Structures are given as C-alpha cells and as structure tokens.
C-alpha cells in the first residue's frame, strides 16, 4: 500500500501504488516496443483509479452515516409519524 506523509499522520493510498506501477509498466512497454506490457500497464493504472473511487465512495457513505447519526440521534428507535388510521 502506498503511504503519503501528511501533517498529523499518514494517508494510505492503495490505488496510487497501482497507478505508479502501471505507469512504469506502460513506459517499459513503450520503450521496448512491447504492446502487451504497455496495455498491462494501462490496465493496472485503471485498476488503481477504480480502487481510489471505491475508497472515496466508501468514505462518502461513512461521512454521511456519521453526519446522520449526529443529527438524528438514536437511529435504532427513530420517531415515527402516526399512520392515516392512527390518532
């Protein structure tokens, strides 16, 4: 996993490692004229981008859930509105 030092900790970027490795494979393929290696590098870069997007989506869901918990209070027993046949 690729790690980036930031103030206050370390950010883990699993997709970044694949993107860097893929770029290196792509360059190697271009330099040697090996189309297979070049395409493998491009595929690895796309896999890295997909991992980053999945991680971002996961973080968005987590942030939304935490935000909802702070505003809604107890989600296990949310207040409910009476139905049409209830007083």
KEVO-100312 format. One record per residue: residue number from 1; residue in three letters; chain; x, y, z of N, C-alpha, C in turn. Coordinates in steps of 0.05 Angstrom, whole numbers, plus 5000, padded with zeros to 4 digits. Each point is the difference from the previous one (the first is absolute). Last residue first. Example, Ala and Ser with C-alpha at 12.3 -4.5 7.8 and 13.67 -1.06 7.14 Angstrom:
% residues 2
<atom num="2" residuo="SER" cadena="A" n_px="5257" n_py="4955" n_pz="5142" ca_px="5016" ca_py="5024" ca_pz="5001" c_px="4985" c_py="5022" c_pz="5014"/>
<atom num="1" residuo="ALA" cadena="A" n_px="5006" n_py="4885" n_pz="4999" ca_px="4982" ca_py="5024" ca_pz="5000" c_px="5018" c_py="5024" c_pz="5000"/>
***
This chain:
% residues 87
<atom num="87" residuo="UNK" cadena="A" n_px="3908" n_py="5156" n_pz="5314" ca_px="4993" ca_py="5027" ca_pz="5011" c_px="5024" c_py="5018" c_pz="5002"/>
<atom num="86" residuo="UNK" cadena="A" n_px="4988" n_py="4920" n_pz="4924" ca_px="5008" ca_py="5003" ca_pz="5029" c_px="4994" c_py="5028" c_pz="5009"/>
<atom num="85" residuo="UNK" cadena="A" n_px="4991" n_py="4964" n_pz="4909" ca_px="4978" ca_py="4991" ca_pz="5017" c_px="5008" c_py="5000" c_pz="5029"/>
<atom num="84" residuo="UNK" cadena="A" n_px="5061" n_py="5031" n_pz="4932" ca_px="4974" ca_py="5013" ca_pz="4994" c_px="4978" c_py="4991" c_pz="5018"/>
<atom num="83" residuo="UNK" cadena="A" n_px="5099" n_py="4994" n_pz="5040" ca_px="4989" ca_py="4993" ca_pz="4974" c_px="4973" c_py="5013" c_pz="4997"/>
<atom num="82" residuo="UNK" cadena="A" n_px="5082" n_py="5041" n_pz="5062" ca_px="4977" ca_py="4982" ca_pz="5000" c_px="4990" c_py="4995" c_pz="4972"/>
<atom num="81" residuo="UNK" cadena="A" n_px="5104" n_py="5019" n_pz="5018" ca_px="4975" ca_py="5015" ca_pz="4998" c_px="4977" c_py="4980" c_pz="5000"/>
<atom num="80" residuo="UNK" cadena="A" n_px="5098" n_py="4988" n_pz="5048" ca_px="4984" ca_py="4994" ca_pz="4976" c_px="4975" c_py="5017" c_pz="5001"/>
<atom num="79" residuo="UNK" cadena="A" n_px="5109" n_py="4996" n_pz="5042" ca_px="4973" ca_py="5007" ca_pz="5004" c_px="4984" c_py="4995" c_pz="4974"/>
<atom num="78" residuo="UNK" cadena="A" n_px="5085" n_py="4938" n_pz="5022" ca_px="4993" ca_py="5027" ca_pz="4990" c_px="4971" c_py="5007" c_pz="5005"/>
<atom num="77" residuo="UNK" cadena="A" n_px="5073" n_py="4929" n_pz="5034" ca_px="4971" ca_py="5006" ca_pz="5006" c_px="4993" c_py="5028" c_pz="4991"/>
<atom num="76" residuo="UNK" cadena="A" n_px="5086" n_py="4967" n_pz="4980" ca_px="4987" ca_py="4974" ca_pz="5006" c_px="4970" c_py="5003" c_pz="5005"/>
<atom num="75" residuo="UNK" cadena="A" n_px="5061" n_py="5074" n_pz="4986" ca_px="4989" ca_py="4989" ca_pz="4976" c_px="4987" c_py="4973" c_pz="5004"/>
<atom num="74" residuo="UNK" cadena="A" n_px="5023" n_py="5091" n_pz="5061" ca_px="4998" ca_py="4971" ca_pz="5002" c_px="4987" c_py="4989" c_pz="4974"/>
<atom num="73" residuo="UNK" cadena="A" n_px="5035" n_py="5094" n_pz="4985" ca_px="5000" ca_py="4988" ca_pz="5027" c_px="5000" c_py="4970" c_pz="4999"/>
<atom num="72" residuo="UNK" cadena="A" n_px="5002" n_py="5070" n_pz="4927" ca_px="4976" ca_py="4985" ca_pz="5006" c_px="4999" c_py="4989" c_pz="5029"/>
<atom num="71" residuo="UNK" cadena="A" n_px="5076" n_py="5050" n_pz="4964" ca_px="4976" ca_py="5017" ca_pz="4998" c_px="4975" c_py="4985" c_pz="5008"/>
<atom num="70" residuo="UNK" cadena="A" n_px="5086" n_py="4956" n_pz="5001" ca_px="5002" ca_py="5024" ca_pz="5017" c_px="4974" c_py="5017" c_pz="4999"/>
<atom num="69" residuo="UNK" cadena="A" n_px="5008" n_py="4924" n_pz="4944" ca_px="4998" ca_py="4992" ca_pz="5028" c_px="5002" c_py="5024" c_pz="5019"/>
<atom num="68" residuo="UNK" cadena="A" n_px="5012" n_py="5013" n_pz="4908" ca_px="4972" ca_py="4994" ca_pz="5006" c_px="4997" c_py="4992" c_pz="5029"/>
<atom num="67" residuo="UNK" cadena="A" n_px="5087" n_py="5014" n_pz="4968" ca_px="4986" ca_py="5026" ca_pz="5001" c_px="4970" c_py="4995" c_pz="5007"/>
<atom num="66" residuo="UNK" cadena="A" n_px="5054" n_py="4925" n_pz="4986" ca_px="5007" ca_py="5013" ca_pz="5025" c_px="4986" c_py="5027" c_pz="5003"/>
<atom num="65" residuo="UNK" cadena="A" n_px="4987" n_py="4954" n_pz="4919" ca_px="4988" ca_py="4985" ca_pz="5022" c_px="5007" c_py="5013" c_pz="5027"/>
<atom num="64" residuo="UNK" cadena="A" n_px="5039" n_py="5035" n_pz="4922" ca_px="4972" ca_py="5005" ca_pz="5000" c_px="4986" c_py="4986" c_pz="5023"/>
<atom num="63" residuo="UNK" cadena="A" n_px="5091" n_py="4984" n_pz="4987" ca_px="4996" ca_py="5028" ca_pz="5009" c_px="4970" c_py="5006" c_pz="5002"/>
<atom num="62" residuo="UNK" cadena="A" n_px="5025" n_py="4917" n_pz="4964" ca_px="5006" ca_py="5001" ca_pz="5028" c_px="4995" c_py="5028" c_pz="5012"/>
<atom num="61" residuo="UNK" cadena="A" n_px="4991" n_py="4987" n_pz="4907" ca_px="4978" ca_py="4987" ca_pz="5014" c_px="5005" c_py="5001" c_pz="5030"/>
<atom num="60" residuo="UNK" cadena="A" n_px="5068" n_py="5034" n_pz="4946" ca_px="4976" ca_py="5017" ca_pz="4998" c_px="4977" c_py="4988" c_pz="5015"/>
<atom num="59" residuo="UNK" cadena="A" n_px="5080" n_py="4950" n_pz="4992" ca_px="5003" ca_py="5022" ca_pz="5019" c_px="4975" c_py="5018" c_pz="5000"/>
<atom num="58" residuo="UNK" cadena="A" n_px="5003" n_py="4931" n_pz="4937" ca_px="4998" ca_py="4988" ca_pz="5027" c_px="5002" c_py="5022" c_pz="5021"/>
<atom num="57" residuo="UNK" cadena="A" n_px="5016" n_py="5024" n_pz="4911" ca_px="4972" ca_py="4994" ca_pz="5004" c_px="4995" c_py="4989" c_pz="5028"/>
<atom num="56" residuo="UNK" cadena="A" n_px="5089" n_py="5013" n_pz="4974" ca_px="4987" ca_py="5026" ca_pz="5004" c_px="4970" c_py="4996" c_pz="5005"/>
<atom num="55" residuo="UNK" cadena="A" n_px="5050" n_py="4924" n_pz="4979" ca_px="5008" ca_py="5010" ca_pz="5027" c_px="4986" c_py="5027" c_pz="5005"/>
<atom num="54" residuo="UNK" cadena="A" n_px="4990" n_py="4963" n_pz="4915" ca_px="4986" ca_py="4984" ca_pz="5019" c_px="5006" c_py="5009" c_pz="5029"/>
<atom num="53" residuo="UNK" cadena="A" n_px="5047" n_py="5041" n_pz="4930" ca_px="4972" ca_py="5008" ca_pz="4999" c_px="4983" c_py="4984" c_pz="5020"/>
<atom num="52" residuo="UNK" cadena="A" n_px="5091" n_py="4977" n_pz="4990" ca_px="4998" ca_py="5027" ca_pz="5012" c_px="4971" c_py="5008" c_pz="5001"/>
<atom num="51" residuo="UNK" cadena="A" n_px="5020" n_py="4921" n_pz="4955" ca_px="5004" ca_py="4996" ca_pz="5029" c_px="4996" c_py="5027" c_pz="5014"/>
<atom num="50" residuo="UNK" cadena="A" n_px="5000" n_py="5001" n_pz="4907" ca_px="4975" ca_py="4988" ca_pz="5010" c_px="5002" c_py="4996" c_pz="5030"/>
<atom num="49" residuo="UNK" cadena="A" n_px="5077" n_py="5030" n_pz="4955" ca_px="4980" ca_py="5021" ca_pz="5001" c_px="4973" c_py="4990" c_pz="5011"/>
<atom num="48" residuo="UNK" cadena="A" n_px="5069" n_py="4938" n_pz="4987" ca_px="5007" ca_py="5018" ca_pz="5021" c_px="4980" c_py="5023" c_pz="5003"/>
<atom num="47" residuo="UNK" cadena="A" n_px="4992" n_py="4941" n_pz="4928" ca_px="4993" ca_py="4986" ca_pz="5024" c_px="5006" c_py="5018" c_pz="5024"/>
<atom num="46" residuo="UNK" cadena="A" n_px="5027" n_py="5031" n_pz="4917" ca_px="4971" ca_py="5002" ca_pz="5003" c_px="4991" c_py="4985" c_pz="5025"/>
<atom num="45" residuo="UNK" cadena="A" n_px="5091" n_py="4993" n_pz="4978" ca_px="4993" ca_py="5028" ca_pz="5008" c_px="4970" c_py="5004" c_pz="5004"/>
<atom num="44" residuo="UNK" cadena="A" n_px="5031" n_py="4917" n_pz="4967" ca_px="5007" ca_py="5003" ca_pz="5029" c_px="4994" c_py="5029" c_pz="5009"/>
<atom num="43" residuo="UNK" cadena="A" n_px="4990" n_py="4981" n_pz="4908" ca_px="4979" ca_py="4986" ca_pz="5016" c_px="5005" c_py="5003" c_pz="5030"/>
<atom num="42" residuo="UNK" cadena="A" n_px="5065" n_py="5034" n_pz="4941" ca_px="4976" ca_py="5016" ca_pz="4999" c_px="4978" c_py="4988" c_pz="5016"/>
<atom num="41" residuo="UNK" cadena="A" n_px="5079" n_py="4950" n_pz="4991" ca_px="5004" ca_py="5024" ca_pz="5016" c_px="4976" c_py="5018" c_pz="5001"/>
<atom num="40" residuo="UNK" cadena="A" n_px="4999" n_py="4925" n_pz="4943" ca_px="4999" ca_py="4991" ca_pz="5028" c_px="5003" c_py="5024" c_pz="5019"/>
<atom num="39" residuo="UNK" cadena="A" n_px="5013" n_py="5015" n_pz="4908" ca_px="4971" ca_py="4997" ca_pz="5007" c_px="4996" c_py="4991" c_pz="5029"/>
<atom num="38" residuo="UNK" cadena="A" n_px="5089" n_py="5006" n_pz="4968" ca_px="4988" ca_py="5027" ca_pz="5000" c_px="4970" c_py="4998" c_pz="5008"/>
<atom num="37" residuo="UNK" cadena="A" n_px="5047" n_py="4920" n_pz="4986" ca_px="5009" ca_py="5013" ca_pz="5025" c_px="4987" c_py="5028" c_pz="5003"/>
<atom num="36" residuo="UNK" cadena="A" n_px="4984" n_py="4955" n_pz="4919" ca_px="4988" ca_py="4985" ca_pz="5022" c_px="5007" c_py="5013" c_pz="5027"/>
<atom num="35" residuo="UNK" cadena="A" n_px="5041" n_py="5031" n_pz="4920" ca_px="4972" ca_py="5010" ca_pz="5003" c_px="4986" c_py="4986" c_pz="5023"/>
<atom num="34" residuo="UNK" cadena="A" n_px="5105" n_py="5020" n_pz="4979" ca_px="4983" ca_py="4978" ca_pz="5008" c_px="4972" c_py="5010" c_pz="5006"/>
<atom num="33" residuo="UNK" cadena="A" n_px="5084" n_py="5049" n_pz="4977" ca_px="4983" ca_py="4993" ca_pz="4977" c_px="4981" c_py="4977" c_pz="5006"/>
<atom num="32" residuo="UNK" cadena="A" n_px="5066" n_py="5048" n_pz="5058" ca_px="5009" ca_py="4974" ca_pz="4988" c_px="4983" c_py="4993" c_pz="4976"/>
<atom num="31" residuo="UNK" cadena="A" n_px="4982" n_py="5080" n_pz="5049" ca_px="5028" ca_py="5000" ca_pz="4995" c_px="5010" c_py="4975" c_pz="4985"/>
<atom num="30" residuo="UNK" cadena="A" n_px="4909" n_py="5007" n_pz="5030" ca_px="5006" ca_py="5019" ca_pz="4978" c_px="5029" c_py="5000" c_pz="4992"/>
<atom num="29" residuo="UNK" cadena="A" n_px="4974" n_py="4948" n_pz="5075" ca_px="4989" ca_py="4989" ca_pz="4975" c_px="5005" c_py="5018" c_pz="4976"/>
<atom num="28" residuo="UNK" cadena="A" n_px="5024" n_py="5031" n_pz="5085" ca_px="5018" ca_py="4977" ca_pz="4993" c_px="4990" c_py="4988" c_pz="4973"/>
<atom num="27" residuo="UNK" cadena="A" n_px="4947" n_py="5066" n_pz="5039" ca_px="5024" ca_py="5012" ca_pz="4988" c_px="5019" c_py="4978" c_pz="4991"/>
<atom num="26" residuo="UNK" cadena="A" n_px="4922" n_py="4972" n_pz="5045" ca_px="4994" ca_py="5012" ca_pz="4974" c_px="5024" c_py="5012" c_pz="4986"/>
<atom num="25" residuo="UNK" cadena="A" n_px="5009" n_py="4966" n_pz="5088" ca_px="4996" ca_py="4978" ca_pz="4980" c_px="4994" c_py="5011" c_pz="4972"/>
<atom num="24" residuo="UNK" cadena="A" n_px="5005" n_py="5062" n_pz="5071" ca_px="5026" ca_py="4989" ca_pz="4994" c_px="4999" c_py="4977" c_pz="4980"/>
<atom num="23" residuo="UNK" cadena="A" n_px="4919" n_py="5036" n_pz="5030" ca_px="5014" ca_py="5020" ca_pz="4983" c_px="5028" c_py="4990" c_pz="4993"/>
<atom num="22" residuo="UNK" cadena="A" n_px="4950" n_py="4949" n_pz="5062" ca_px="4989" ca_py="4998" ca_pz="4973" c_px="5014" c_py="5019" c_pz="4980"/>
<atom num="21" residuo="UNK" cadena="A" n_px="5021" n_py="5004" n_pz="5092" ca_px="5011" ca_py="4975" ca_pz="4989" c_px="4990" c_py="4997" c_pz="4971"/>
<atom num="20" residuo="UNK" cadena="A" n_px="4964" n_py="5072" n_pz="5047" ca_px="5029" ca_py="5004" ca_pz="4996" c_px="5013" c_py="4976" c_pz="4987"/>
<atom num="19" residuo="UNK" cadena="A" n_px="4909" n_py="4994" n_pz="5025" ca_px="5003" ca_py="5019" ca_pz="4979" c_px="5030" c_py="5005" c_pz="4993"/>
<atom num="18" residuo="UNK" cadena="A" n_px="4977" n_py="4944" n_pz="5073" ca_px="4994" ca_py="4987" ca_pz="4974" c_px="5003" c_py="5019" c_pz="4977"/>
<atom num="17" residuo="UNK" cadena="A" n_px="5011" n_py="5034" n_pz="5087" ca_px="5021" ca_py="4981" ca_pz="4994" c_px="4996" c_py="4987" c_pz="4973"/>
<atom num="16" residuo="UNK" cadena="A" n_px="4933" n_py="5057" n_pz="5034" ca_px="5023" ca_py="5015" ca_pz="4990" c_px="5023" c_py="4981" c_pz="4993"/>
<atom num="15" residuo="UNK" cadena="A" n_px="4918" n_py="4971" n_pz="5042" ca_px="4998" ca_py="5003" ca_pz="4971" c_px="5025" c_py="5013" c_pz="4988"/>
<atom num="14" residuo="UNK" cadena="A" n_px="4989" n_py="4990" n_pz="5096" ca_px="5004" ca_py="4974" ca_pz="4987" c_px="5000" c_py="5002" c_pz="4969"/>
<atom num="13" residuo="UNK" cadena="A" n_px="5020" n_py="5067" n_pz="5083" ca_px="4989" ca_py="5003" ca_pz="4973" c_px="5005" c_py="4974" c_pz="4984"/>
<atom num="12" residuo="UNK" cadena="A" n_px="5002" n_py="5050" n_pz="5106" ca_px="5004" ca_py="4976" ca_pz="4985" c_px="4986" c_py="5003" c_pz="4973"/>
<atom num="11" residuo="UNK" cadena="A" n_px="5044" n_py="5072" n_pz="5075" ca_px="4977" ca_py="4993" ca_pz="4983" c_px="5006" c_py="4975" c_pz="4984"/>
<atom num="10" residuo="UNK" cadena="A" n_px="5037" n_py="5041" n_pz="5099" ca_px="5007" ca_py="4989" ca_pz="4974" c_px="4975" c_py="4993" c_pz="4985"/>
<atom num="9" residuo="UNK" cadena="A" n_px="5021" n_py="5078" n_pz="5081" ca_px="4996" ca_py="4972" ca_pz="4995" c_px="5010" c_py="4992" c_pz="4972"/>
<atom num="8" residuo="UNK" cadena="A" n_px="5001" n_py="5090" n_pz="5040" ca_px="4981" ca_py="4987" ca_pz="5018" c_px="4996" c_py="4971" c_pz="4994"/>
<atom num="7" residuo="UNK" cadena="A" n_px="5036" n_py="5059" n_pz="4922" ca_px="5000" ca_py="5009" ca_pz="5027" c_px="4979" c_py="4986" c_pz="5017"/>
<atom num="6" residuo="UNK" cadena="A" n_px="5037" n_py="4944" n_pz="4920" ca_px="4986" ca_py="5026" ca_pz="5002" c_px="5001" c_py="5009" c_pz="5029"/>
<atom num="5" residuo="UNK" cadena="A" n_px="5044" n_py="4920" n_pz="4927" ca_px="5002" ca_py="5014" ca_pz="5026" c_px="4985" c_py="5027" c_pz="4998"/>
<atom num="4" residuo="UNK" cadena="A" n_px="4981" n_py="4907" n_pz="4945" ca_px="5009" ca_py="5027" ca_pz="4996" c_px="5000" c_py="5013" c_pz="5028"/>
<atom num="3" residuo="UNK" cadena="A" n_px="5000" n_py="4893" n_pz="4952" ca_px="4994" ca_py="5018" ca_pz="5022" c_px="5012" c_py="5028" c_pz="4995"/>
<atom num="2" residuo="UNK" cadena="A" n_px="4968" n_py="4900" n_pz="4949" ca_px="5015" ca_py="5024" ca_pz="4998" c_px="4992" c_py="5019" c_pz="5022"/>
<atom num="1" residuo="UNK" cadena="A" n_px="4998" n_py="4890" n_pz="4996" ca_px="4983" ca_py="5023" ca_pz="5000" c_px="5018" c_py="5025" c_pz="5000"/>
***
